[in-house]
Amino acid sequence: MPYEGLPKELMDKHYRSFTPKFRDSEHSRHTKGLKAGSYTDDTQLTLATVEAILDFDHERDVEEEFGDMSYLFSNQILAERIGQQMAKLYQNRELVGAGRATKLSLKRILQGTPPLEVGQTDSFGCGAAMRISPVALLPLERLNDQGRSALELTTYVTRLTHNSSVGLNSAFLVSSVIKFLLGQNSIEDPGAILERATSAASNFSDKAPFSVRDKILKNADDLHKSIDELAEQIGTSGLATESVIMALFAFLKEPHDFEALMTSCVRNGGDTDSIASIAGNFFGALNGFSAIPIKYVINLQDSHKVLTLVDQFVEYVGD
């Protein structure tokens, strides 16, 4: 959070040395004035997604209106509820550091436009990929009346803000990698994960100016390079073709050391909170909550509230 939006040279100038510790945000263009331990839109929107899922009642929200056809609309209605929950953050002026596409979309929801019609078609950022993890964790095949497929729900939830091939493909990449890592204990073959990510990033037409799939393929043979070299090569901006790919490569370089992973995600500047957030999703899926040093838990903003919400979500989705 304190480093978001800063190029590496300004990070060095303002903070002198980079160490993995909580800091007040004194110099970031996007989060200046936030106190140490505060979190930003990545976490806010992910938690809003969790809250909407927990509050969703199929019988109340879908079945009463659609009857025997309710299974056709379940994913659509759930996605709309998630959009409305996220819009409350914008309405209450609580959203910290959100990008253009997200803010425009949530504003349109508040103005009365149906949530699934507000997503920006020229949105090439990581704003959907960074909040998709709760959807990736839903075991739709084991939940009655939750809709027809995870593919459909992921599409709807992504379209709330980022209705472009880049937005959709990057969200599917994150979701697919998370699902794969949940069943693993270690990274035996990083190349296999890159192949999976490439495949997931090919669900939708990639004729946009930026291609998630092409960016992976372009850098796939360079995983042996240092994270600093990869950051220079891939980029660290909010574009999904930079931030999401950077998060994936950083995770593959440091899959089991939380502190080393977060440091490598942040020290090269740019969209630091999103890169670290997405990489943290991968880390958590592979290693679990216990692998996160407790100091990073207890010193986080609203730590107890977040943990309570997470416990409720774990109970909801099951083992």
N, C-alpha and C positions, 0 to 999 in steps of 0.2 A: 504493500500500500504506500509507504513513504517514497517509493522510487518510481511510481507509475508515471509514464510519459516522459521520463528523463532519459536523454541519451547517455551513454556510458561515461563520456567525458565530464558531463555535469554531475553525475553521481560521484565521481572521483573528487570533483572540486568541492561540492557541498558537504559530503559526508566523510571526506578524507580516506577512511579505510572502510571496506565493506565487511561487516561481520554479521552473523546470523543472530539478530536480537530484535526485540520490539523497539520501535522508534516512533516518536511523534512525526507527523508528516509536515515538514517545514518548507519543502522546496518543490514538491510535485505540482505540476500544472493542474492536475485533476482532483487531488485529495488534500490540498494544503489546508492545514488547520485541524485535521483529524488527530486524535490522541493515539498513543501507542496501543496496539492490540485491537484497533478498530478494523472492521472488515468492509468490503466494498460491494458493488453491484453483483459481482459473480456469486458471492455467498448469499446476498439478499434474495436474488432471483431463484437460486437453488432452493433456499428455505421456503420461499413463497410457493414453489412447485410442490414441495413436500406437504405444506399446509393444505393446499388445494386437493391433493390426492387423498389425504387423511379425512378431509371433510366431504369427499364425494360419496354420495349415497345413490347407488344405481336405481333403486326402487323409487326414491324420492325425486331424483333429478331426471330420470330417463323413462323408466317403465310406466309411470302414471300417464305420461304424455304420449308415448309411442307404442305401448302395449306389446304385442307379439313381435313388432318390428324393432324393439328397443335395442337388440344386439347390433343393428346396423348403425345406430347413432351414439353408442356408448362412448367410443373414443372421441368423437367430435364434441360431445357435451363436456367430457372431462377436460379436453384441451381448452374449451371456452372458459371453464372454471379457473384453470390455471392462468389464462390471460387476464381474467378479471382480478384474480388475487395479486398478480404482478402490478396491475394498473393502480391498485390501492397505494403501493409504494410511491408511484409517481404523483398520485393525487395528494398524498400527505407530505410531499416534498422530502421524502426520506431516502430516495434513491441516490447512491453515491457513485459518481464516475461512469454512469451509463453512456453508451455510444448513441450516435444519431439515430440509427435505425430503431433501436429499442425505445428511445424516448418518443419518437414520432408515432410509433405503433401504439404504445400505451396511451398516448394522448388521444389518438383516434378512438380507442376503446372507450375512454371516458366521454368522448363526444357522441357516443351512441352507435358507432360502426360495429357490426358483428366482428368478434375477435379474430375469426379465421379469414377476414377480408382486409386486415390492416397491415399484414406483413409487407415489408419493403422489397420490391423486386430488384433493386439495385444495391442490395445490402451484401457486402462481401466480408464482413467482420466475423468475429468469433462469438458474438453475443448469444447465439443459440447453442453452440457446442459447449460453452462454459457452464450451462445450466441444465443440460440434458441428463445428467447422471441419475436422478431419481427415477426417470422414465426407463432408463437402461436396467435398473434394478427390479422393476416390476415383473413378477413371474406371471405374465398374462395367461399362459397356458394353464395355470393352476387357480386362477381367480375367475369365479363364475360371472358371466355377463360383463366382463370388462372390455369387450370389443373383440374384433376379429383377429387383429395381429399387432405385434409390437411395431412392425414397419409402418402401419397406418398411424398409430398413436404418435410415434416419433415424428412422422411427417407433419401431423397437425400441430404438435407442440412447437416444432421448429418454425413453421409458417406464421406463428403468432407475431414474430418480429422479422425473421430473415427468410423471405420467400424467394430465394435465389438458389441456383444449383450449388454455389459455393457454401451458402448457409446450410442447405440440406445435406450435402455430402460431408461437410465437416462435422455436423452433428451425428450422422450415421457412423463416421469414423470413430468418434469418441465413444458412442454407445456400443459399437461392436467390439472395440478393444476392451472396454470395461467388462462386458459379458464374458469374453474369452479369459481374461485374467482372473476372474472369480474362481475358476476351477484349477488354477495353477499354484504351485508353491515357489517356483523360480522361473527365470527366463533362460530356457535352454537354447533357444534359437531366435535371436532378435530379428533375423531376416524373415522368419515365419510371421512374426507380428507385423512387420512392415508389409508383407504380402497381404495379410488380413486387412490392414488399414487401407491399402491401395484398393482392394476389392470393395470394401465398404464405401470408399469415396468415389465409387463409380455407379451408384444407384440412379443418379439423375444426369441429364445432359450436362456436359461440362464445357459448353461453348462460351462461357463467360470470359472476361478478360483475364481472370485468374482461375487456375485449375488446381484443386487440392491434390488430385491424383497425380498430375504431372509434376507437382512440386515434390511429392514423395519419391517418385521414380528418379527425378533429377539428382536427389541427394542420397539415395539408398546405399550407394557404394562408398559413402564417406563417413559411415558410422564410427570408423576407427579414429577420426579426427577428434581433437579436443572440443569441449563444449563451446569454448570461446571462438574457435574457428568455425564451428557449425553455426553459431549465432550470427557471425559476420556473413556467412554464406546464405543462410536461410532467411534471416531478418527477424526482428522482434516487434514489429508493429502490430496493431490490432487486426490487420487482415488475417482471415482464417488460414490463408496459405502460408502465413508466417507464424502466427502465435500458436495455432494448433499443431503444426508440424514441429515447431521448436519444442513444444511441451512433450510431444511424443519422443523425439530424439533425446531430449534431456532425461526423460524417464528411462529409456533404454540404456543410457550411459550410467545412471545411478538408480537402479531399480529397488534397492533395499536399504538405502541410507537416506532417511527423510531430510535431515539437515543439509547433507551434501546436495540432494536434489533441489531443495528450495533455493539454496545458495546459487546453484548453477542456473536456475531459471530466472533469477532476479539480477544477478550481477552484470548482465549485459544490457540492462535498461529496456526501454520500450514499454510494451503492454505487460508490465511485470506481474500485476495481480492476476490477469487472465492466464498467462503462461503457467504461473505457479499453481493456480487453481486447477487447471486441466491436468497438469502433471500430477497434482495431488490426488485427483480422482483415480488415475492409473495406479499410483502408489498404494492407495487404500484398498483398491480392488485386489491387488496382489498380496499385500502384506497384512491388511487388517488394521483396526483401530489401535491395537496394542503396540504397534510398531512406531506410533507417533510419540515422541518424547512428551511427557506430561506437562512440561513447562510451556509448551505451545498450546496446550489445551486450557489450562487454568487461567492463563493470562489473556485469553481471547475475550473480546466483547461478548456479553450475554452468554458466557460459557455454559452456565447451568441451563438456561433456556434452550440453547442449541442442543445440548446433550439430551434433554428431556424429549425434544422433538424427534431427535434421531432414534431414541429408544422406542418411541411410539411408531415410527416408520418401520423399524426392524421387526417389531411385533406384527405390523400390518402385512409386510411382505413375506414373513416366515423365514425359516432357515435357508 
